[in-house]
């Protein structure tokens, strides 16, 4: 049960959920291939800049993902709350 997992500190969706689509796998392979090509063409200093850029982009993406998750989760709770209120109103009007 998810509540048990959360309570016991074993709920890590950001670590356990990984995209598994064909598009995702192609993009991962393309990135690896591009990085390999860049490592062959660029001098060490320039390649280190590319790696740092990728690191900073990953940080940005993680922050955006967290914000989207929080907003989506909150929106889902608001929808649930509104649905309960509608059911209560309907039951009162019977």
MOKA-V79094 format. One record per pair of residues at least 4 apart in sequence whose C-alpha atoms are under 6 Angstrom apart, sorted by the first residue. I is the first residue (numbers start at 1). GAP is how many residues later the second one is. Records with the same first field share a line. If there is no record, write none. Layout:
I: GAP ; GAP
//
This chain:
4: 4
5: 5 ; 6
6: 4 ; 5
13: 4
38: 4
42: 4 ; 5
68: 4
69: 4
//
